[in-house]
Amino acid sequence: MNQKKLSLCMLIFCFITKLTAQEFNAIILDSLGQKPVVAAHISSSKTGIGTITNENGAFAFTNFLAGDTLTISHIGYETIKIPFNNPTLGSVNTFYLVPDMVVLNEVVVSNDVVSDIVRKVISQLEKSTITYGKAFYRQTSFKSEKPTEWIEAFYDLSYSKNGVAKIKIDQARFARTKYDKESPFLTFTNFSYFTVAANLFASKTGDKENRVAKPFSQDFIDDYIFYLSSSFQKQNDIYYVITYEPKEANKNFVNSYGSFVYNTSKEQLVKYSVFIDHSLGVDEITSYKGDKKIEVTNSKYAMEFSFSDTNGSLEFISNQFNYDFLQDEAVFPSKVQSSFVFYQKLDKEPKNLREAGLELENVSNFENAKYKPKFWKDNPVIKLTKEEEAIINSFEKENAFGTYFK
């Protein structure tokens, strides 16, 4: 190949590379109410990479290829496919999802039917095969309305329908408002939960004390009541919403309650929601050395696991922790919100994966490492809201960020 042809090829390659690196922005709205569709799942047919819509129904995508198709799905709506032959770049595209959930008249099912579904879910979780992939974690913490902490992390991991099995942090960044003994706040409350993994099923151990009771755990299954609370139809599939609650409060372990959505036609779990009215140890404040009298009360976790309605694979986990932070006589309503998105599947096991555990991903790694802004500018995964962008900008002005490269 002569120099002229080579230069032309390089120019074309650079143009294509630049084109595909540009960001495709879109917002997903309900076709009837024109309201944002939150936590819709978007995936690429060519790369298998995915993301979810944020609180404004918005998402961004950079990993598209010629001939690609984006699939946008949500449990309450018809799935749509967007051919990506000529993506509209440089502007915000709007797509509408059509509600596709018909609430059925009151359905009466026997306890045996509900019990059979619970047994099937437990068996499916226990026997679900391991998948290798990449996940993205984002956490924002607030004391009253003031943001106090920002955490993002890219993971290599192995996981199944039951949750995370092994992990390795690939890259991460961390920022925290400058700590003041006169105005203390909590840190890393949700991060720890995701780091140790949040499995739905647990095999029988015989030891219940000081554990979180889960309805699909073999140790706690007999401590729960299950009943059908509603049902709906989507296309030809029938879904049951089954509520679970402990038979009675037990002081020896932490009680949880909630519901799950089960596709009876495909016999697979679609969504699992759990509430825990407990601090999970966050209220055991020992590191504070100031003069203020501080306390954590009214703790409440709300977690949700979402699965693909097509193949039942785990797509994302969300977690919101609300509590009151008492400082002397003042009460500060506080919250920590986070998402864990399984955005890409891998063909083989990543290197150096380890059993999930608090001691394996020490938080000091975030605090002491350097920060590379360009990497994070080009890697949103979940599109930032304007409020989140403002939080990041405020932390950057304070030079509060760090990043961890393993």
N, C-alpha and C positions, 0 to 999 in steps of 0.2 A: 504494500500500500504506500503510495507516494505521500509526501509531507502535506500536500494540499488536501487530499482526501482524509488523511488522518486528522488534520485540524478541523475539517468539516464535521467529522464523526464526533470529535471531542466537543464541538460546539453544540451539536444535537443532543449528546449525552448530558451535558451541563444544563441545557434547557429543560429536558425531561426530568432530570433530578430536581431542578428548581421547582418545576410544576408540581410534581408529586409531593414535594416537601411543604407546599403551601397548605393552609388550613381550610378545611371545609367546615363551615359553621352552619348550624341549623337549630331550629326550635320546634318542639313537638307540642301541639295543642289538641285539646279535646274538640272534636268536630261540632259538638252541640253547645257546650258552655264556653268555648274559646279559652278555657283555662289551661295552664301548663300541665303537661303530663309528667309527673315526677317519677324518677327511677324506672323509666322505660329502658329496655336493654337494646343496645345497638351492636351488631357484629358484622364483620366483613367476610364475604364468601371466599375471597382469595387468600387472605392472610390469617383468618380466624381470630383476629384481634377484635376486642370489644370494649365498650364503655357503657355508661348509663347517663341519663339526663339528670341535670342538677335541679335545685329547687325552683328554678325558673323554666324548667322544661328544655333547657339548652344543652347541646353537646358540640364538641369539636372533634374532627377526624383528620388525621394527616397520613394514615397508613393505607391509602387506597392505591389500587393498581388499575391499569387499563382493563376494561371488561369486568370490573368488580361490581358487586351488588351489596348494598347495605340492607340488612334485615332489622326492622324495628318492631319490638314486641313488648307487650304488657298484658298481664293477666286479664284486665278488664276490657281489652280492645282487640279489634281485628289486627292481625299481623300484616305489615306492609313491607314491600321490597322496593328499593330504590336503585335502578340501574345506574352505574357510575361511569358511563361511557364519556359523558361530557359534564363533569361536575362544575357547578357554579361556584367559583372561588371569589374571595374578596367581598362577599356580602353575606347576609344572614338568610338562609333558606327556611321556609316555613312549611311544615308538613302536618297533616291532620289525621289523628287516629279516630276511627269510628267505634263508639262503644259497642261491645259485643257480648254483654253479659245480661242474660235474662234471669231475673230472680224468680224462682219457682214457688208455687203455692206451698203451703206448709206440708212438709214431707215427714211422715212418721216412720222411723226405722227402729228395729229392735235393738236392745243392748248387745245382742250377739253380733249383729251386723257391724256396729261401731267397734266392738272388741276385735272382730276379725280384721278390720281396717288397721287398727292400732298394731296388731300382731304383724301384719304385712309390712307396715312402715318400719317397725323394729327390725324385721328380717332384711329388708332392703338396705337399711342403713348399715347394719352389721356386715352384710356381704358385699357392699358396693365396692367396685374396683378402684384402684388408685390411678389418679391422673396426674401428669406432671404439667406444670405451667408457671405463669407469672401472675402476680397479684400486686395491687396498689392500695396503700393505706393512707387515709387523710383524716386528721383530727384537728378540731378547733375547740378551745376551752374559753369559757366566759365566766367572769365574776360580775354579777349583775349584767350590764350590757357591754362591759369592757372586755375585749379579747385579751387573754393572758398567755395563751400558748398556741403554737401551730406546729404540727408534726406531719411529715409526709415520708413514705418509705416504699421502695420497690422491693418486692420479694421474689426469689425463686422458691418453689415449694412443690410438695406433693400433697394431694388432697383427694377427697372422695365426696360422695353425697353426704357423708357424715361430718364433714368439716376438714380442717387443716390437720395433716399428719406430721410433716416435717417442713422446716423452713430454713431460709438463709436470707438475711438482708443483703440486697445487692447495692442499692444506693438509697440515701435518705437525707433529709434535712430537718432541722429543729430550730425553733425560735421561741423565746419566752420573754415576757415583759420583765424588766429589771426588778429583781425581788427586793421587797422593802419589809422590814420587820414590823413596821407600823401598819402595813396593809397586806397581810399574807394571803396566799391563795393556794389551791391544790394543784398538783402536777401529775401527768402521766396516768390519769385514772383509767381511761379506756385502753390505752396502749398495752398495758399489762394483760388485760383480758384477751386481746387478740394474739399477743405474743405466746401465751400458753395454750392457745387454740381453744376453740369453742365447739366441741363435738356434741352432737345431739344424742347419740347412743353411747352408753357405757356398759361394759360387761359387768357381771355380778362380782362383787368383792366381799360383801358381808359387812362392810364398814360404812355406816351412814353418818356418823358424827362429823360436824363441821364441814359438810359438803353441801353443794347446791343440788337440791332435788330436781330431777328432770323427768318428764313423763315417759320418755323412751329409754330410760336407764333401767337395767334389770334389777337394780337394788331398790328402785322407787316405784316401779310400775303398779304395785299393789296399793300404794298410798294415794292414788289418783282416781278421780271420777271423770269419765269421758261422756260427752253427749253431743248430739247433732244440734247445732244452733241455727243453721240456715243452709240453703243449697241454691245453686244456680246452674244455668246451662250456657255453654259457649260453643257455638256451632252444634256439633252432634255429641259433645262430651258433657257429662254431668259431674259437677263438683260438689263436694260436701265440705262445709266449714264445721270442724269439730272443736268444741271448747274443752279444755282440761283445767282442773283445779284440784288442789289437795283435799283429801277427805276431812282433814282437820289440821290445824296449825301444830307443828312439832318443833319444839325448841332445840332439838338435837341437830337439826340441819336447817339450811336456808330454803324456804319454800318458794316455788315459782308457780306461775299460772299463765294461761294464755290460750292460744288456738292454733290450729293448722288447717291448711286447705289441701284437699286430696282429690285428684282427678280419678273418679271411680271407673271411667271408661278405659283409661290407660294404666290404671293402678299405679299411680306415682304421686309422690309428695310435690307440691307446687310452692307452698309458702309455710313458714313456721314462725310464729310470733311468741315471744316470752316476756313476761314482766316479773321483775324481782324487786320487792320492797325491802331492800337491804343495801348497805354500803359496800358489802364484800370486802371489808377491811379498810376502806378509805377513811373511815372515821377514827381510826387508830393513829392519831397524829402524834408523832414522837420527835420529828426533826425540827419543829419550830422552837426557836430559842429566845423569842421576843417576850415582851411584857403583857401582850394582849391575851385575854381569855378567849380562846377560839374553840369552836365545836361544829360538827357536821350533823345535821338532822334532816328528816324527811327525804331520805335517799330513795331513788327509784330508777331502776334500769329498764329500758325498753329496747329489746333486740329483735331483729327480723332477719330471717334467712330466706333468700329467694332462689328458686330453682327454675331451670328451663322447662317450659311447658311442652317442649318438643322431645327432649331426651332425658329430662330429669336431672341434669348436671347442675351443680351449685354455681350460681352466677355472682351473687354478692351478699354481703352481710352488712347490716347497719346497726348502729348502737347509739342510744342517747341516754346519758346519765344526768338526771336532774336532782338537785339537792339545795338545801339552805345552808349557807355558810354564816355562822354566828361569830361576830367579833365584838367582844364586850356586850353592849346593849343593842348593837346594830345587827340587822338581818340582811344578807345579800343573797337573793335568789340566783343560783348559779347552774351552769349546764356544761356538758362536754358532749359534742356530737362527732361521730366518726363513721367512715365507710370503708369497707374492705372489698375491692372489686377483683374478681378473677378475670383478667382481661386477655390472656393469651394461653393457649395450650401448646405443650411441647411434645415432640416425638420421643424424647428420651429423658432419663432422670438427670437433672442438673447436678453438678459436682458439689460436694461438701454440705449436703443437706443434713440437718440435725433434728433430733426430737425437739418439739417445741417446749420451751421452758424459760422462766424468767431470767435465770442466771446466764442463759446462752446469748441473750441480746441485751447486754447491759446498757442502760440508758445513758451512762456517762460517755458512751461512744458518740452520741449525738452532740453532746454539749461541748466536746473538746476538739471536734474536727473542723476542717475548712469548708467553705461554701463556694460553689461554682454557679453563679446566677444563670449563665447561658443554658446549662443543662436543664434547669428547672423551667426556664422560659419556654423551651421547646417540648416539654413533657408534661402536659396537664393531666392526661388520662380522663379525669372527670373535669369538665370545663368549670373554671372558676366563676362564681357570681361576682357582681361588682362589689358587693360587701366583702367578699373574700379577697378580692384584689386589693381593696383598701387596707385590709388587715395586714396582708403581706407587705404592702408599701410602707405601712407604719413600722413594721418590724425591721424592714431594710434600712429605714432612716435611722433607727436606733442601733444599726449594725448588730442585730440580735441573732442573726442566722448562723447556723453551722451545718455541715454536711458530713456524712459518714460513708467512706468508700472502702469496701472490704477487698 
